[in-house]
C-alpha cells in the first residue's frame, strides 16, 4: 500500500466510491493494464468523469501511469479482489492514510467532538472547494457514509461520527 502522506490531497468533487471501485475492478479484469486512450470504451465510464476517476485512483495509489499504460498496483489488486466488507475497510484506511480532503478534516473534527452541526460541515467543505453546491455536499456525505467515517443525523442537522 502507499506510504503515509505528509500533505493532504483534494478528492475530485464529482467522483464517488463506485466510480473508483468500478474502474479498478474493470482494469483488473483486463489483466491489470490498459491504454488510457481506449480505456473509456473498455470501462464504460463517461468521458467527462474518466480523467477524474483515474486521478482519484492514482491519488489513492491504485494505479500508475507507466510506459504509456495505466497499470494496477498491488493496492489496486487488493481492492479489486476484496469482498465488500474488506473493500470498505481497505478503502477507508487508504483514504485516511493519504489525508484525502475534505474527508480527513471532517473525520478529525468528529474524532474530537463525535458530531458537528451541518453548517460547520459545509464550512469545512467550502474551505477545500472554490464553489460548492448540493452535489458536492452530497458526494462528501456519500464518501463518508460509504467508508463508515460519518453520516448525517436523521433530522439533517448534524454530521455524526460512525465507529
N, C-alpha and C positions, 0 to 999 in steps of 0.2 A: 504494500500500500504506500501511498505517497507520504512524504515527510511532513511533519508539522510545519505550518507556515508561520512566519513571524508577522506577516501583514495579512490583512483581510482581502477578500475578493468579492466583487458585487455579482450576484446572480442576475441573469437576464430577466427583465420584468415580465416577459410573456411565456416563459418556459416552465412547464410543470414536471413533477416527477415522472409521470407516464411518458412524456416525450423522451426524456433521457434514458429511462429503462427500456422502452421500446427500441430506441436507436441502438443501445448496447446489445440487446438480445438479437436484433437483426444483423448487426455487424458480426457478432459471434457465430450466428448460423451460417454466415457467408465464409466461414473459415478464419475469421478474426481480422480480415483486412479488406479494403475496397478503395478504389479510385474515387476521390471526392467529387470529380466531375460527373460521375454516374451514380453516386450514392443516393441522390434524391429519388431516382426511379426505383432503386433497389429497396430502400427502406420505406417508401411511400409517405414521406414527410413533406409538408408544404415547402415550397421554395423560399418563402418568407421566413419560416421558422428554422429550417435546417441549419443555416450557419450558426444560429444562436444555440441550437441543440448541441452541435459539435463543440462550440465554445464551452458550454457548461460541462460536457463530457470531458473535455480537456482540462478544465478548471478542477474537476474532481479527480483527475488522474486516471480516467477510464480508457482514454485513447491518446495516441501520439501520432503526429504527422511525421512520417519518415519516408524518404526517398519517393515522394510523390503519392504515397498511400496513407490512408488512415489505418492505424493498427491498434487493435485492442491490447490493453496492458493486462498484467496479472490481476490488478484490482478490478478491471473491467470484466475479466473472465469470472472472477468470484461473484460479481453482481449478476452476470448473465446466467450462471449456474445455480444461484441460491434459490431456496424455496422462499415464498413470500415473507414469512416471518424473519428469516435470516437476512433477506434482502433489505428490509426496513432497518434492521439493526446495523448492518454494514453501511448503508447509505447515511444513516444518522451519524455514526462515528466519523465518517469521512467528511460530511458537511461541517460538523463541529470542529474537527481537527484542522480543517482548511479555512476556518473562520469565514464562512460564506455569509456575507451581509445581505440583507438586514437580519437574517435568521440568528446569527451569532449574538448580535447586540440585544435582540429581544429575549433570547434564551438567557443571557447573562442577567438581564434585569429581572426576569422571572425567577431565576435561581435565588436571588436575594429576597424577593418580595412575594413569591408564589402567584401573584396576579397583578396586572396593571390595567388601568382604565383604557378603554378603546381609543380615547383621544391621545393618550401617551403612545400607544402602539402606532397610531397613524403618524405622530410626530417623528418617531424613530424611522419609519418607512420613508417619510419626506426628507429626512437627512441624507438618505442614500440615493434618491432619485430626483432628478430635476423637476419632473412633472409626475404627479400621481393621479390616479383615478380609481374608481371602484374595482376595476380589473386587477390592478397591481395589489391592492389591499387584499382582494380575494385570493390571488395567487400566493401571496406570502402566507396567508392563513392555510391554504391547501398544503403548502410545503410543511408548515409547522405541524399540522394535524397528521399528514402522511408519515412524517418522521417521528411522530409521538413526542414532539417537543412542547407544543402548546395548542390550545383550542379556544374557541370563542365561547363565552358563557351562554346559557340558554336565553337570557334576556338581551344578549348582544351588547352588553355594557362593559365587559371585562374580557381580557385575554388571560387565560389560566394555564399555569404550568401543568404539564402531564408528566407523571412519574413520581 
